[in-house]
Amino acid sequence: MPPIIDGAAARLASSSHRSASTEFKDSSLTDASAMTGTLAVTVIGTMPTGNLVVSGEKVISMGGNRDRLRLSGVVNPKDIETGNYVASSKVANARIEQAGSGMISDATTMGWLQRMFLSVLTF
């Protein structure tokens, strides 16, 4: 069995840097995000097909803000590149979660008064 199955970490192309933009148009909301970077994950199981179930988390604290990135999914061992890297596009059933706290996160969260005006004053 390859050493990766024995519990070594694989690296998945995911995020330690992100950008996002939000646009309101005709009562619809569009949110686009881009993520680049690396995230180390651990093999938490092996499927009967030989595919690896992986999961990992990264917490980044900077300037009073804290971002938590989580990734889980299924990886075919054939997709593991030199250096134990796997492109995120090769992760099946990928679940990527991003949550933040701190000044930036608080500033981008819509307050109750803003939500009320948006629900009453539709354009």
C-alpha positions as CSV (number, residue, x, y, z in Angstrom):
1,M,0.0,0.0,0.0
2,P,1.3,3.5,-0.7
3,P,2.4,5.5,2.3
4,I,-0.5,7.9,1.8
5,I,-3.0,5.3,2.8
6,D,-1.1,4.7,6.0
7,G,-2.2,8.1,7.4
8,A,0.2,10.5,5.7
9,A,-1.2,13.9,4.8
10,A,-2.1,14.9,1.2
11,R,-2.1,18.5,0.1
12,L,-5.0,19.9,-1.8
13,A,-5.0,23.1,-3.7
14,S,-7.4,25.1,-1.7
15,S,-7.2,28.4,0.1
16,S,-5.2,30.6,2.4
17,H,-6.1,33.7,0.4
18,R,-9.5,34.6,-0.8
19,S,-11.3,37.5,-2.5
20,A,-15.0,38.0,-2.9
21,S,-17.4,40.4,-4.5
22,T,-21.2,40.8,-4.0
23,E,-23.6,42.5,-6.4
24,F,-27.3,43.2,-6.0
25,K,-29.4,43.3,-9.2
26,D,-33.2,43.0,-9.5
27,S,-33.6,41.4,-6.1
28,S,-31.0,38.7,-6.8
29,L,-27.8,38.2,-5.1
30,T,-24.6,37.2,-6.8
31,D,-21.5,36.1,-4.8
32,A,-18.2,35.2,-6.5
33,S,-15.2,34.0,-4.7
34,A,-11.7,32.9,-5.7
35,M,-9.4,30.8,-3.5
36,T,-5.7,30.0,-4.0
37,G,-3.1,28.4,-1.8
38,T,-2.6,25.0,-0.1
39,L,-4.3,23.2,2.7
40,A,-2.9,20.1,4.4
41,V,-5.4,17.3,4.9
42,T,-5.4,13.9,6.6
43,V,-6.6,10.6,5.2
44,I,-9.4,9.7,7.5
45,G,-10.6,6.6,5.7
46,T,-10.2,4.3,2.6
47,M,-13.2,3.4,0.5
48,P,-13.7,-0.2,-0.9
49,T,-12.7,1.2,-4.3
50,G,-9.3,2.3,-2.9
51,N,-10.2,6.0,-3.0
52,L,-9.1,8.1,0.0
53,V,-11.5,10.0,2.2
54,V,-9.7,13.2,3.3
55,S,-10.4,16.1,5.7
56,G,-8.5,19.1,6.8
57,E,-8.8,22.6,8.4
58,K,-6.7,25.7,8.4
59,V,-7.2,28.7,10.8
60,I,-5.6,32.0,9.8
61,S,-5.5,34.8,12.4
62,M,-4.3,38.2,11.3
63,G,-5.0,41.8,12.3
64,G,-7.8,40.9,14.7
65,N,-9.5,38.7,12.1
66,R,-9.8,34.9,12.1
67,D,-10.6,32.8,9.1
68,R,-11.3,29.1,9.2
69,L,-11.1,27.0,6.1
70,R,-12.3,23.4,6.0
71,L,-12.1,20.9,3.2
72,S,-13.2,17.3,2.9
73,G,-13.8,15.0,0.0
74,V,-12.7,11.9,-1.8
75,V,-9.3,11.5,-3.7
76,N,-8.3,8.9,-6.2
77,P,-4.7,7.8,-5.2
78,K,-3.7,8.1,-8.9
79,D,-4.4,11.9,-8.7
80,I,-1.8,12.4,-6.0
81,E,1.1,14.3,-7.6
82,T,4.8,14.4,-6.6
83,G,5.1,16.0,-3.2
84,N,1.6,14.6,-2.1
85,Y,-0.3,17.4,-3.9
86,V,-3.8,17.0,-5.4
87,A,-5.5,19.7,-7.4
88,S,-8.9,20.7,-5.9
89,S,-10.5,20.0,-9.2
90,K,-9.6,16.3,-8.6
91,V,-11.4,16.1,-5.2
92,A,-14.7,14.3,-5.6
93,N,-17.6,15.2,-3.4
94,A,-15.6,18.2,-2.2
95,R,-17.0,20.2,0.6
96,I,-15.3,23.6,1.2
97,E,-16.3,25.8,4.0
98,Q,-15.1,29.3,4.9
99,A,-16.1,31.1,8.0
100,G,-14.6,34.3,9.5
101,S,-14.8,36.4,12.6
102,G,-13.4,39.8,13.5
103,M,-13.6,43.3,12.3
104,I,-13.7,42.6,8.5
105,S,-16.3,39.8,9.0
106,D,-18.4,42.0,11.3
107,A,-18.2,44.9,8.8
108,T,-19.4,42.8,5.9
109,T,-22.3,41.3,7.8
110,M,-25.6,43.0,7.1
111,G,-27.3,44.5,10.2
112,W,-30.9,44.0,11.1
113,L,-31.8,47.6,10.0
114,Q,-30.3,47.1,6.6
115,R,-32.2,43.8,6.2
116,M,-35.4,45.5,7.2
117,F,-34.9,48.3,4.6
118,L,-34.1,45.8,1.9
119,S,-37.3,43.8,2.6
120,V,-39.5,46.9,2.7
121,L,-37.9,49.0,0.0
122,T,-37.6,46.6,-3.0
123,F,-36.6,48.3,-6.2
